């Protein structure tokens, strides 16, 4: 796991953070899932060279496992 810093509009951040908290979701996991889905879109529409650089099988597997993590009994604390 890597800690990254992003510049995000403060109002957008606060609004989405509030939404995630009310739903018991991890904001970091939501961002990670978004990035994985974007990579999947890129690799599905990109050239063969781009596809070779990214392990799409691992990404798809991670996305499927992500859905299972939402059912975790302590998810509201994550």
LUMBA-70968 format. One record per residue: x, y, z of N, C-alpha, C in turn. Coordinates in Angstrom, 2 decimals. Atoms other than C-alpha are relative to their C-alpha. Layout:
N
+---------+---------+---------+---------+---------+---------+---------+---------+---------+
|    n.xx |    n.yy |    n.zz |   ca.xx |   ca.yy |   ca.zz |    c.xx |    c.yy |    c.zz |
+---------+---------+---------+---------+---------+---------+---------+---------+---------+
|       X |       Y |       Z |       X |       Y |       Z |       X |       Y |       Z |
...
+---------+---------+---------+---------+---------+---------+---------+---------+---------+
***
This chain:
78
+---------+---------+---------+---------+---------+---------+---------+---------+---------+
|    n.xx |    n.yy |    n.zz |   ca.xx |   ca.yy |   ca.zz |    c.xx |    c.yy |    c.zz |
+---------+---------+---------+---------+---------+---------+---------+---------+---------+
|    0.85 |   -1.17 |    0.00 |    0.00 |    0.00 |    0.00 |    0.89 |    1.23 |    0.00 |
|   -0.77 |   -1.23 |    0.12 |    1.27 |    3.45 |   -0.88 |   -0.83 |    1.18 |    0.45 |
|    0.66 |   -1.23 |   -0.41 |    0.43 |    6.80 |    0.66 |    0.31 |    1.05 |   -1.05 |
|   -0.15 |   -0.99 |    1.06 |   -0.15 |    9.40 |   -2.07 |   -0.72 |    1.28 |    0.40 |
|    0.61 |   -1.28 |   -0.26 |   -1.03 |   13.07 |   -1.95 |   -0.60 |    0.54 |   -1.29 |
|    0.69 |   -0.58 |    1.14 |   -3.57 |   14.64 |   -4.31 |   -0.53 |    1.37 |    0.38 |
|    0.64 |   -1.29 |   -0.20 |   -4.79 |   18.19 |   -4.70 |   -1.43 |   -0.11 |   -0.49 |
|    1.42 |    0.17 |    0.30 |   -8.58 |   18.05 |   -4.56 |   -0.75 |    1.22 |    0.52 |
|    0.85 |   -1.10 |   -0.43 |  -11.18 |   20.79 |   -4.37 |   -0.54 |   -0.31 |    1.40 |
|    0.36 |    0.24 |   -1.40 |  -11.93 |   21.20 |   -0.67 |   -1.49 |   -0.31 |    0.18 |
|    1.43 |    0.25 |   -0.13 |  -15.71 |   21.36 |   -1.07 |   -0.38 |   -1.39 |   -0.52 |
|    0.27 |    1.34 |    0.55 |  -15.76 |   18.24 |   -3.26 |    0.48 |   -1.07 |    0.98 |
|   -0.54 |    0.96 |   -0.96 |  -13.54 |   16.42 |   -0.74 |   -0.92 |   -0.13 |    1.22 |
|    0.85 |    0.04 |   -1.20 |  -15.71 |   17.37 |    2.25 |   -1.34 |   -0.67 |   -0.29 |
|    1.28 |    0.58 |    0.36 |  -18.91 |   16.45 |    0.45 |    0.10 |   -1.51 |   -0.18 |
|   -0.14 |    1.44 |    0.22 |  -17.65 |   13.04 |   -0.69 |    0.41 |   -0.73 |    1.27 |
|   -0.40 |    0.59 |   -1.27 |  -16.03 |   12.36 |    2.67 |   -1.23 |   -0.21 |    0.89 |
|    1.23 |    0.11 |   -0.79 |  -19.36 |   13.03 |    4.39 |   -0.86 |   -1.14 |   -0.53 |
|    0.78 |    1.08 |    0.61 |  -21.12 |   10.71 |    1.93 |    0.57 |   -1.37 |    0.38 |
|   -0.64 |    1.29 |   -0.33 |  -18.58 |    7.91 |    2.51 |   -0.23 |   -0.37 |    1.46 |
|    0.20 |    0.27 |   -1.42 |  -18.85 |    8.24 |    6.28 |   -1.44 |   -0.43 |    0.28 |
|    1.42 |    0.35 |   -0.24 |  -22.66 |    8.12 |    6.16 |   -0.34 |   -1.39 |   -0.51 |
|    0.24 |    1.32 |    0.58 |  -22.51 |    4.93 |    4.07 |    0.94 |   -1.06 |    0.59 |
|   -0.95 |    0.94 |   -0.59 |  -19.71 |    3.33 |    6.15 |    1.04 |   -0.49 |   -0.98 |
|   -0.97 |    0.38 |    1.04 |  -17.34 |    3.33 |    3.17 |    1.34 |    0.66 |    0.26 |
|   -1.34 |   -0.56 |   -0.05 |  -13.61 |    3.90 |    3.06 |    0.21 |    0.87 |   -1.24 |
|   -0.22 |   -0.90 |    1.13 |  -12.89 |    6.95 |    0.90 |    1.21 |   -0.45 |   -0.82 |
|   -1.19 |    0.49 |    0.70 |   -9.46 |    5.55 |    0.03 |   -0.34 |   -1.17 |   -0.91 |
|    0.40 |    1.15 |    0.81 |  -11.01 |    2.31 |   -1.20 |   -0.84 |    0.44 |   -1.18 |
|    0.82 |   -0.51 |    1.10 |  -13.50 |    4.26 |   -3.30 |    0.88 |    0.59 |   -1.10 |
|   -0.93 |   -0.59 |    0.97 |  -10.66 |    6.21 |   -4.96 |    0.78 |   -1.11 |   -0.70 |
|   -0.74 |    1.13 |    0.57 |   -8.68 |    3.00 |   -5.47 |   -0.85 |   -0.76 |   -1.01 |
|    0.90 |    0.70 |    0.90 |  -11.68 |    1.28 |   -7.03 |   -0.23 |    0.80 |   -1.28 |
|    0.17 |   -0.86 |    1.17 |  -12.24 |    4.25 |   -9.35 |    1.21 |   -0.11 |   -0.93 |
|   -1.22 |    0.08 |    0.80 |   -8.61 |    4.13 |  -10.51 |    0.08 |   -1.35 |   -0.72 |
|   -0.04 |    1.34 |    0.61 |   -8.81 |    0.37 |  -11.15 |   -0.98 |   -0.10 |   -1.16 |
|    0.98 |    0.03 |    1.08 |  -11.96 |    0.80 |  -13.22 |    0.47 |    0.82 |   -1.19 |
|   -0.53 |   -0.82 |    1.09 |  -10.30 |    3.56 |  -15.24 |    1.11 |   -0.74 |   -0.75 |
|   -1.06 |    0.79 |    0.64 |   -7.29 |    1.32 |  -15.89 |   -0.62 |   -1.08 |   -0.88 |
|    0.68 |    1.03 |    0.79 |   -9.65 |   -1.41 |  -17.05 |   -0.56 |    0.59 |   -1.30 |
|    0.52 |   -0.66 |    1.19 |  -11.32 |    1.03 |  -19.47 |    1.13 |    0.30 |   -0.99 |
|   -1.15 |   -0.34 |    0.85 |   -7.93 |    2.16 |  -20.78 |    0.51 |   -1.23 |   -0.71 |
|   -0.57 |    1.21 |    0.59 |   -6.69 |   -1.36 |  -21.35 |   -0.96 |   -0.66 |   -0.97 |
|    0.97 |    0.58 |    0.93 |   -9.91 |   -2.42 |  -23.05 |   -0.07 |    0.77 |   -1.31 |
|    0.06 |   -0.80 |    1.22 |   -9.69 |    0.43 |  -25.54 |    1.38 |    0.34 |   -0.55 |
|   -1.36 |   -0.35 |    0.40 |   -5.90 |    0.78 |  -25.74 |    0.63 |   -0.99 |   -0.96 |
|   -0.75 |    0.87 |    0.91 |   -3.29 |   -0.77 |  -27.97 |    0.50 |   -1.24 |    0.74 |
|   -0.54 |    1.22 |   -0.60 |   -1.76 |   -4.21 |  -27.40 |    1.22 |    0.31 |    0.86 |
|   -1.18 |   -0.37 |   -0.78 |    1.42 |   -2.53 |  -26.13 |   -0.41 |    0.51 |    1.38 |
|    0.49 |   -0.51 |   -1.28 |   -0.53 |   -0.68 |  -23.42 |   -0.52 |   -1.14 |    0.86 |
|    0.57 |    1.12 |   -0.74 |   -2.34 |   -3.87 |  -22.43 |    1.09 |   -0.88 |    0.61 |
|   -1.09 |    0.85 |   -0.48 |    0.95 |   -5.74 |  -22.01 |    0.64 |    0.58 |    1.25 |
|   -0.64 |   -0.65 |   -1.14 |    2.16 |   -3.19 |  -19.45 |   -0.82 |   -0.09 |    1.29 |
|    0.88 |    0.00 |   -1.15 |   -0.83 |   -3.61 |  -17.11 |   -0.61 |   -1.38 |    0.18 |
|    0.56 |    1.31 |   -0.30 |   -1.94 |   -6.83 |  -15.40 |   -1.49 |    0.15 |    0.27 |
|    1.44 |   -0.19 |   -0.14 |   -5.67 |   -6.57 |  -16.04 |   -0.67 |   -1.11 |    0.81 |
|    0.59 |    1.09 |   -0.79 |   -6.40 |   -9.97 |  -14.50 |    0.06 |    0.31 |    1.48 |
|   -0.13 |   -0.36 |   -1.41 |   -5.10 |   -8.76 |  -11.16 |   -0.96 |    1.13 |    0.35 |
|    0.89 |   -1.13 |   -0.25 |   -7.10 |   -5.54 |  -11.43 |   -1.45 |   -0.48 |    0.11 |
|    1.36 |    0.52 |   -0.04 |  -10.34 |   -7.39 |  -12.20 |   -0.22 |   -0.81 |    1.27 |
|    0.09 |    0.80 |   -1.23 |   -9.68 |   -9.81 |   -9.34 |   -0.12 |    0.92 |    1.22 |
|    0.06 |   -0.95 |   -1.11 |   -9.05 |   -6.87 |   -6.97 |   -1.35 |    0.70 |    0.07 |
|    1.31 |   -0.65 |    0.02 |  -12.28 |   -5.19 |   -8.08 |   -1.06 |   -0.95 |    0.55 |
|    0.96 |    0.98 |   -0.52 |  -14.25 |   -8.39 |   -7.40 |    0.17 |   -0.16 |    1.51 |
|   -0.25 |    0.11 |   -1.44 |  -12.60 |   -8.69 |   -3.97 |   -0.43 |    1.26 |    0.73 |
|    0.41 |   -1.25 |   -0.62 |  -13.37 |   -5.03 |   -3.28 |   -1.46 |   -0.05 |    0.41 |
|    1.42 |    0.11 |   -0.33 |  -17.10 |   -5.74 |   -3.39 |   -0.20 |   -0.82 |    1.27 |
|    0.10 |    0.83 |   -1.20 |  -16.62 |   -8.43 |   -0.72 |    0.39 |    0.80 |    1.24 |
|   -0.47 |   -0.76 |   -1.16 |  -14.81 |   -5.95 |    1.55 |   -1.09 |    0.92 |    0.53 |
|    1.08 |   -0.87 |   -0.46 |  -17.96 |   -3.80 |    1.71 |   -0.91 |   -0.71 |    1.00 |
|    0.83 |    0.78 |   -0.90 |  -19.66 |   -6.62 |    3.63 |    0.68 |   -0.25 |    1.35 |
|   -0.75 |    0.20 |   -1.24 |  -17.04 |   -6.56 |    6.39 |   -0.78 |    0.59 |    1.18 |
|    0.81 |   -0.49 |   -1.12 |  -18.76 |   -6.22 |    9.80 |    0.55 |    1.26 |    0.66 |
|   -0.58 |   -1.22 |   -0.58 |  -16.37 |   -3.45 |   10.87 |    0.25 |    1.07 |   -1.03 |
|   -0.27 |   -0.91 |    1.11 |  -16.54 |   -1.54 |    7.59 |   -0.18 |    1.47 |    0.39 |
|    0.20 |   -1.40 |   -0.35 |  -17.81 |    1.62 |    9.27 |    1.20 |    0.60 |    0.74 |
|   -1.21 |   -0.49 |   -0.69 |  -14.49 |    1.86 |   11.15 |    1.22 |    0.06 |   -0.90 |
|   -1.12 |    0.03 |    0.94 |  -12.30 |    1.44 |    8.07 |    0.13 |    1.31 |   -0.75 |
+---------+---------+---------+---------+---------+---------+---------+---------+---------+
***
